[in-house]
């Protein structure tokens, strides 16, 4: 259970004063010690009675710190990540908000979070979803099933069936194996022999390795990870967090158009 220390409460109280008091900072400095103590006590009591506000504030601080670290690198790669010619796109190809998802087909969190992602895409109707192959779960000495799954998805895209293969693989139950991948491919109508040939393509391998390199350069060290406008969602944070990020992205665009 999250425990709120008095020191943290007082720190947040002091920070809150600067934001909440209805007069300039210069005037705030003129408050005498007794009045300041009274304000801090009121804020402390309020935060102690509503500790969820503290948790929310800490999460927002962590989000901003993460963005400060990742955003410069994201901006460097944004055009490629969002507009690579020929890359698979789900949802509305002309949507006003783009979600770039870094995922691994073997990632259980990715699979569990997948319904929330697709619910948002379908209910919103104006989102471009760019699934980016980020196969990081393979281990030395084991079959590279994550990489094979990523290659199979891009090979399926060559046959015009990326979405069918992607949905079936993300919604499949149990562990993925090479044979299971081919079963899924056959089940969605893919030419499995051609799929196997295309999976060995140097271009397919290069695309996957490019995304791996870019994702690691940005700072993703797990899956799933989402870039939504100037926001980053790390992990399976749920439907509401995705909705919040999409709303923030739309507001940023609206604010920029006014300037």
ROFI-231540 format. One line per field, with one value per residue (C-alpha): residue in three letters; x, y, z. Coordinates in Angstrom, 3 decimals. Layout:
N
residu [ALA / ...]
X [X / ...]
Y [Y / ...]
Z [Z / ...]
% end
This chain:
259
residu [UNK / UNK / UNK / UNK / UNK / UNK / UNK / UNK / UNK / UNK / UNK / UNK / UNK / UNK / UNK / UNK / UNK / UNK / UNK / UNK / UNK / UNK / UNK / UNK / UNK / UNK / UNK / UNK / UNK / UNK / UNK / UNK / UNK / UNK / UNK / UNK / UNK / UNK / UNK / UNK / UNK / UNK / UNK / UNK / UNK / UNK / UNK / UNK / UNK / UNK / UNK / UNK / UNK / UNK / UNK / UNK / UNK / UNK / UNK / UNK / UNK / UNK / UNK / UNK / UNK / UNK / UNK / UNK / UNK / UNK / UNK / UNK / UNK / UNK / UNK / UNK / UNK / UNK / UNK / UNK / UNK / UNK / UNK / UNK / UNK / UNK / UNK / UNK / UNK / UNK / UNK / UNK / UNK / UNK / UNK / UNK / UNK / UNK / UNK / UNK / UNK / UNK / UNK / UNK / UNK / UNK / UNK / UNK / UNK / UNK / UNK / UNK / UNK / UNK / UNK / UNK / UNK / UNK / UNK / UNK / UNK / UNK / UNK / UNK / UNK / UNK / UNK / UNK / UNK / UNK / UNK / UNK / UNK / UNK / UNK / UNK / UNK / UNK / UNK / UNK / UNK / UNK / UNK / UNK / UNK / UNK / UNK / UNK / UNK / UNK / UNK / UNK / UNK / UNK / UNK / UNK / UNK / UNK / UNK / UNK / UNK / UNK / UNK / UNK / UNK / UNK / UNK / UNK / UNK / UNK / UNK / UNK / UNK / UNK / UNK / UNK / UNK / UNK / UNK / UNK / UNK / UNK / UNK / UNK / UNK / UNK / UNK / UNK / UNK / UNK / UNK / UNK / UNK / UNK / UNK / UNK / UNK / UNK / UNK / UNK / UNK / UNK / UNK / UNK / UNK / UNK / UNK / UNK / UNK / UNK / UNK / UNK / UNK / UNK / UNK / UNK / UNK / UNK / UNK / UNK / UNK / UNK / UNK / UNK / UNK / UNK / UNK / UNK / UNK / UNK / UNK / UNK / UNK / UNK / UNK / UNK / UNK / UNK / UNK / UNK / UNK / UNK / UNK / UNK / UNK / UNK / UNK / UNK / UNK / UNK / UNK / UNK / UNK / UNK / UNK / UNK / UNK / UNK / UNK]
X [0.000 / 1.272 / 2.289 / 2.447 / 5.165 / 4.768 / 7.908 / 6.391 / 3.124 / 4.956 / 7.005 / 3.887 / 2.177 / 4.954 / 4.805 / 1.044 / 1.197 / 2.960 / 0.306 / -2.829 / -2.538 / -4.503 / -1.778 / 1.671 / 4.728 / 6.201 / 3.179 / 3.323 / 6.779 / 5.284 / 3.068 / 4.084 / 5.231 / 1.949 / -0.169 / 2.190 / 2.008 / -1.793 / -1.885 / 0.544 / -1.540 / -4.738 / -2.984 / -1.434 / -4.784 / -6.427 / -3.735 / -3.731 / -7.493 / -7.102 / -3.840 / -4.851 / -3.970 / -0.405 / -0.208 / -1.569 / 0.936 / 3.852 / 2.724 / 2.456 / 5.937 / 7.284 / 5.525 / 7.102 / 10.540 / 10.218 / 9.143 / 12.045 / 14.415 / 12.685 / 11.040 / 14.152 / 15.004 / 11.364 / 11.264 / 14.356 / 12.672 / 9.020 / 8.718 / 10.046 / 8.001 / 4.731 / 5.069 / 7.310 / 6.116 / 4.496 / 4.404 / 1.330 / -1.373 / -4.419 / -7.458 / -8.106 / -5.237 / -6.223 / -6.726 / -5.792 / -3.867 / -1.156 / -0.268 / 3.060 / 3.099 / 6.316 / 5.397 / 6.530 / 4.109 / 5.336 / 4.768 / 1.893 / 1.334 / 1.040 / -1.584 / -3.570 / -3.489 / -4.382 / -8.191 / -7.899 / -5.868 / -8.303 / -11.316 / -9.875 / -9.075 / -12.532 / -14.563 / -12.595 / -12.625 / -9.964 / -6.757 / -3.896 / -2.275 / 1.244 / 2.353 / 6.172 / 7.905 / 10.071 / 11.034 / 13.087 / 12.099 / 14.341 / 17.182 / 20.542 / 20.402 / 16.637 / 14.602 / 14.172 / 10.379 / 9.811 / 11.931 / 10.272 / 6.833 / 7.870 / 9.211 / 6.040 / 3.906 / 5.885 / 5.818 / 2.034 / 1.908 / 3.494 / 0.483 / -1.929 / -2.937 / -1.019 / -4.146 / -5.587 / -2.315 / -1.705 / -5.152 / -5.042 / -1.555 / -2.273 / -5.475 / -4.006 / -3.766 / -0.798 / 2.864 / 3.953 / 6.152 / 7.356 / 4.781 / 2.039 / 2.926 / 2.498 / -0.808 / -2.049 / -0.839 / -2.668 / -5.775 / -6.018 / -5.517 / -1.821 / 0.351 / 2.631 / 5.335 / 5.582 / 5.457 / 8.491 / 10.404 / 9.510 / 10.403 / 14.017 / 14.089 / 16.977 / 14.559 / 12.281 / 15.242 / 16.559 / 13.156 / 12.945 / 16.520 / 15.941 / 12.930 / 14.833 / 17.660 / 15.324 / 13.235 / 16.334 / 17.751 / 14.514 / 14.730 / 12.145 / 13.438 / 10.197 / 6.897 / 4.375 / 5.375 / 3.331 / 4.173 / 1.048 / 1.769 / 4.156 / 3.192 / 4.673 / 2.812 / 5.111 / 3.550 / -0.034 / -1.474 / -5.040 / -7.744 / -8.206 / -4.514 / -4.587 / -7.706 / -5.985 / -2.922 / -5.033 / -6.974 / -3.681 / -2.353 / -5.458 / -5.225 / -1.588 / -2.529 / -5.422 / -3.237 / -0.523 / -3.033 / -4.177 / -0.645]
Y [0.000 / 3.486 / 5.363 / 9.140 / 10.599 / 13.909 / 15.187 / 14.437 / 16.086 / 19.237 / 19.274 / 19.015 / 21.599 / 24.082 / 23.395 / 23.683 / 27.104 / 28.555 / 27.164 / 27.612 / 30.995 / 33.654 / 36.317 / 36.779 / 35.010 / 38.308 / 38.874 / 35.275 / 35.987 / 38.723 / 36.280 / 36.277 / 33.074 / 32.537 / 32.856 / 30.584 / 27.941 / 28.138 / 27.647 / 24.727 / 23.108 / 23.388 / 21.921 / 19.150 / 18.186 / 18.203 / 16.014 / 13.610 / 13.191 / 12.766 / 10.819 / 9.757 / 13.305 / 12.705 / 9.469 / 11.253 / 14.083 / 11.659 / 9.790 / 13.057 / 14.037 / 10.681 / 11.127 / 14.538 / 13.266 / 10.367 / 12.736 / 15.066 / 12.141 / 10.537 / 13.313 / 14.783 / 11.371 / 10.694 / 13.949 / 12.857 / 9.620 / 10.732 / 11.100 / 7.612 / 6.005 / 7.639 / 7.989 / 5.211 / 4.436 / 1.032 / 0.372 / -1.441 / 0.905 / -0.110 / 1.990 / 5.116 / 5.731 / 9.418 / 9.758 / 12.975 / 11.187 / 8.593 / 5.937 / 4.190 / 0.926 / -0.943 / -4.537 / -8.159 / -10.901 / -13.060 / -10.303 / -11.307 / -7.670 / -6.659 / -9.321 / -8.472 / -4.770 / -5.371 / -5.309 / -1.877 / -0.581 / -1.907 / -0.677 / 2.831 / 2.621 / 1.319 / 3.598 / 6.741 / 6.189 / 8.823 / 7.119 / 5.771 / 2.839 / 1.965 / -1.393 / -1.471 / -4.819 / -4.761 / -8.414 / -8.159 / -11.352 / -13.792 / -15.244 / -16.707 / -20.453 / -20.455 / -20.346 / -16.695 / -16.918 / -13.215 / -12.282 / -14.974 / -13.650 / -10.114 / -11.361 / -13.367 / -10.264 / -8.200 / -11.113 / -11.282 / -7.566 / -8.409 / -10.627 / -7.900 / -9.708 / -7.955 / -6.998 / -10.514 / -12.093 / -9.419 / -9.726 / -13.527 / -13.640 / -11.047 / -12.842 / -16.359 / -18.290 / -20.165 / -19.910 / -18.994 / -21.421 / -21.441 / -24.102 / -22.130 / -19.069 / -21.072 / -22.475 / -18.935 / -17.849 / -20.705 / -19.969 / -16.404 / -17.503 / -16.798 / -18.729 / -20.293 / -21.340 / -17.773 / -16.460 / -18.534 / -17.207 / -13.585 / -14.006 / -14.604 / -11.377 / -9.032 / -6.098 / -7.664 / -8.310 / -4.776 / -3.251 / -5.175 / -4.356 / -0.667 / -0.577 / -2.401 / 0.108 / 3.111 / 1.850 / 1.231 / 4.630 / 6.299 / 4.441 / 1.660 / -1.290 / -3.242 / -3.781 / -2.498 / 1.111 / 3.791 / 7.153 / 9.308 / 12.828 / 14.267 / 11.700 / 8.300 / 5.433 / 2.805 / -0.575 / -1.803 / 1.238 / 0.629 / 2.136 / 5.356 / 6.236 / 5.791 / 7.959 / 10.639 / 10.574 / 10.846 / 13.794 / 15.471 / 14.948 / 16.542 / 19.488 / 20.038 / 20.159 / 22.543 / 24.808 / 24.884 / 25.895 / 28.877 / 30.264]
Z [0.000 / -0.854 / 2.311 / 2.392 / 4.591 / 6.353 / 4.647 / 1.231 / 2.229 / 3.300 / 0.124 / -1.987 / 0.174 / -0.456 / -4.176 / -4.152 / -2.552 / -5.556 / -7.898 / -5.846 / -4.190 / -6.124 / -6.159 / -7.703 / -6.308 / -5.158 / -2.922 / -1.701 / -0.327 / 1.856 / 3.799 / 7.438 / 9.158 / 11.016 / 7.878 / 5.938 / 8.669 / 8.594 / 4.805 / 4.999 / 7.741 / 5.665 / 2.630 / 4.695 / 6.197 / 2.780 / 1.220 / 4.151 / 3.738 / -0.048 / -0.516 / -4.024 / -5.075 / -3.908 / -5.899 / -8.975 / -8.548 / -8.269 / -11.384 / -13.284 / -12.124 / -13.303 / -16.653 / -17.164 / -16.178 / -18.622 / -21.392 / -20.712 / -21.260 / -24.259 / -26.239 / -27.922 / -29.390 / -30.299 / -32.267 / -34.190 / -35.308 / -35.369 / -39.133 / -39.748 / -36.969 / -37.963 / -41.744 / -43.034 / -46.542 / -46.768 / -43.019 / -41.632 / -40.328 / -38.296 / -37.471 / -39.545 / -42.026 / -42.072 / -38.323 / -36.564 / -33.790 / -34.374 / -31.811 / -32.336 / -30.398 / -29.589 / -28.801 / -28.782 / -29.820 / -26.935 / -24.352 / -22.053 / -21.020 / -24.689 / -25.262 / -22.138 / -23.034 / -26.680 / -26.151 / -24.503 / -27.437 / -30.025 / -28.049 / -28.147 / -31.868 / -32.752 / -30.469 / -31.303 / -35.062 / -35.756 / -34.651 / -36.776 / -34.974 / -36.116 / -34.652 / -34.447 / -34.143 / -31.009 / -30.365 / -27.172 / -25.351 / -27.218 / -25.163 / -26.248 / -26.716 / -27.320 / -30.516 / -31.566 / -31.643 / -30.964 / -33.961 / -36.090 / -35.142 / -36.082 / -39.414 / -40.024 / -39.436 / -41.944 / -44.391 / -43.924 / -44.773 / -48.144 / -48.825 / -47.713 / -44.537 / -41.768 / -39.838 / -39.932 / -38.806 / -36.161 / -34.603 / -34.605 / -33.060 / -30.384 / -29.415 / -29.508 / -26.265 / -24.880 / -25.795 / -29.284 / -31.183 / -34.759 / -35.670 / -33.947 / -36.041 / -39.239 / -37.990 / -37.342 / -40.779 / -42.478 / -40.426 / -41.766 / -45.364 / -45.884 / -48.324 / -45.701 / -48.161 / -49.488 / -45.926 / -44.964 / -47.970 / -47.214 / -43.540 / -44.620 / -46.647 / -45.845 / -46.031 / -43.411 / -41.121 / -41.630 / -40.820 / -37.538 / -36.542 / -37.363 / -35.048 / -32.310 / -32.571 / -32.599 / -29.681 / -27.588 / -28.560 / -27.395 / -24.095 / -24.336 / -22.330 / -22.067 / -23.827 / -24.523 / -25.059 / -26.813 / -28.358 / -28.578 / -29.733 / -27.161 / -24.550 / -23.764 / -22.115 / -20.639 / -20.000 / -19.886 / -18.096 / -19.228 / -21.405 / -19.416 / -19.619 / -23.391 / -23.668 / -21.590 / -23.843 / -27.008 / -25.560 / -24.615 / -28.152 / -29.677 / -27.306 / -28.245 / -31.917 / -31.213 / -29.076 / -31.736 / -34.429 / -32.343 / -31.964]
% end
